[in-house]
Amino acid sequence: MATDLAGVNALSYNTIQMKTAGLLATRRSLVDRLANWDDQRRWQDFFDTYWKLIYSAARKSGLTDSEAQEVVQETVITVAKKIDKLHYDPALGSFKGWLLQITRWRIADQFRKRDSMQTQREHPEEDRKTATIERLPDLNVVDLDVLWEREWQENLFDAAIARVKKKVDPKQFQIFDCYVRKEWPAQKVAAQLRVSVGQVYLTRHRVSALIKKEVKTLERYAAT
């Protein structure tokens, strides 16, 4: 996905969906702090950052809403238990890849649980004869690696926009939102928000530059 926001208006801002609950990007400093179980705010930040990525991967792998929610919870719990072993050791790969592997395991767990319950209801005797692993869906059919990468990249913009929204003046972001996302004519934005057309153009330029900077930062973190 292209990340050059120099001409963000031409990129059709509608592709940058405002998923405020999911700031999907690796935060190295955050991960370093997650070893502190008593820091509830940091864990909430972690959950808010990654739950939508994990949930989406689970749903698109074929799980139900409730099963996907269970994957989110179990994945976060697993991360909490193992995060102190990661320490961003290059030998263990990127955090993004590590989180994917844990998510993959938890998705498989849900398929096992579903299969076990269904088989016990329908074929209790057969359940003893056929190994559960033989009846599990092949997650490679979904290609979770490709799905994960696509979801991650698509949400880099969400993370960047959410970060910028917290940094700029609310009215500036409103101007940017109306002009770029809603694609209002500059004259309409100026009239509705009582600013000059020049201010609309200047705000678009400044906010776009900030978003572009955040995207580059998030891409750099994602690669580590």
N, C-alpha and C positions, 0 to 999 in steps of 0.2 A: 504494500500500500504506500502510495506516495505521501510524504510527510511535509513537503514544501508548502508552507502557508503564505508564501509571498503574494499569491493571488488567491487567497482563501475564498473570496466571493465567487470565483469561477469554479471552485471545487464542489459547488453545490453543498452548502453547509448542512443540508438535510441528512447527509450521510453521517454527520457527527451528532449522533443522538445523545441527548443529555441524560445519561444514566447516572444520576448524582450519587446513587448508593454504591456504585462500583468504580473505584479508582484503580483500574487494573494496570499496575506497573510495579516493578521490583523496587523496593525501597531498602537499600542496603542498611542504612542506619536503623530503620524500623526492625528489620530482621535481627540485627545485633542486640536490640533491646528486648526482644520477645522472650528471651530466656528468663526474664523476671516475671514469674507467674503472678505476683502480687500486683502487677501494673495493669489494672483492669482497662484503663483508658487505651493503652497501647494494644491490648488484645482486641478491643472493640474496633480500633483503627484497622488492625489487620483483617478482622472479619469484614468490615465495611469495604475494604480494598479488594478482597479476593473472592468473596462469596459468590458474586454474580458470574465470574469466570468459571468457578468450579461447578456451580449449578447448571450453567449453560452446557458445559461439556457433558455433564451427567444426563441431562435431558436429551441432548442430541445423540447420545449413545443408546437411547431407547428406554431410559428409566422414567417412571411416573414422577409427578410433582413431589409427592411425599418421599419417594425413594431418593430423588435428587436432593431434597432437603436433608435427608439422612446422610448422604454423601458429603454434603457441605460440613455438617456437624462433625462427622467422624474424621474428615480430612483435617479440620482445624485442630481437633483433639490430638491427632497423630503428629501434626506439626509441633504442637505444644510440648509433646513428649520427646521429640527428637531434635528440636531446633538447636539445642546446645551442642549437638554432634556435628552440625554443619560448619559453622564458623567460616563460611565462604572459602572452604578449602577448594582450590582449583581442581584438585583430583576428583572431587565429587561432582564437578560440573556446575552449571549455573543454577541459581535458585529457581528460576523458571522451570528448568528441566526436572529439578528435584521435586517441586510441587506437582508437576505433571505426573510423575511416577507414583506419588502418594495418592493422587486423585484417581489414577488408573486402578490402583489396588482397591480403593474404596468402592469404585464402580463395580468391579468384579465381585466384591463382597455382597453387594446388593443383588446382583444377578444370582449368586449362589443362594442367598436367603429366599429370593422369590421362587427359584427352582425347587428348593427344598420344601417350601410350604405347599406349592402346587402339587408336587409329586406325592407328598404324604396324603393329600386329600384324594387324589385320583388313583394313584398306583402305589399304595404303601409297601407292597411286597417287592415291586420292581425297583423301588428306591434303594433297597439293600443290594441289588445286583449291579446297578449301573453307577459308576463313579460320577459324582456331581460335576467334576471338571469336564466330563465328556458331553454334558448337556449345556454347558455355558455358551452363550453367544460369542462369536469370534469378534473381539473388539477391533481387530485389524480391518474388518469389513467397514467399520466406521472411520478408520484411520484417525485415531485420536490425536496423533502427533500433528497432522495437518490441521485438524479442527482446533486444537489448542493454539497453534501458531496464528491461525486466522482470527480467533477470538481475541487473543492477546493484542494483536496489531490493531484490530478494529477499536479496541478500547483504550489504546494509547491516547487517542484524541479526547476521550471522555475524561481521562485523568488530567490531561493538560488543561482542558477547559475548566474543570472543577477547581484546579489549583489557581488558575488565573482569576477565576470569578471571586475567589477569596482575597485576592491581592488588590484588585482594582476597585475604584469607586462604583457603587451599585448603579448609579445613573450611566456611567461609562459602559458598564456591561450591558445595560438595557439598550443603549444606543446600538452597540455592537450586535446584540441579539436580534433586534428588530431589523437592522439593515442587512445583516449577513444570513442569519438563520431563517427569519421570516421573509426575507427578500423584499422588504418594503422599499419603495423608491426613496432616495435620500431626502427629497422634498417632503415626503409624508412623515418620515422619521423626525425631521427638523420641526415640522409643524406640531406633531403629536407630543413631542418631548420638549418643545420650546427651546430649541438650540438652533444654531446656524447650520447651514448645509456644510460649511467648512469644518465645523466641529464634528459632524457625522463622519466625514472623510478622514479627519485626523484621528478620531477614536478608532475607526476601523483599522487604520494603519498601526496604531500603537498596540491595540489588543491582539491583533494578528501576529505582531512581532513577538509578543509575550508568549502566545500559544506555541509559536514555532520554536521558541527557546525551550519551553517546557517539554515539547515532544522530543527534541534532541536529547535532553537530559534523561528522559524516561527510556529512550531507546538505548542509551549508553548503559543505564542500570540493567536493563533487560538482558544485555549481552554478557553481563558478569555473572 
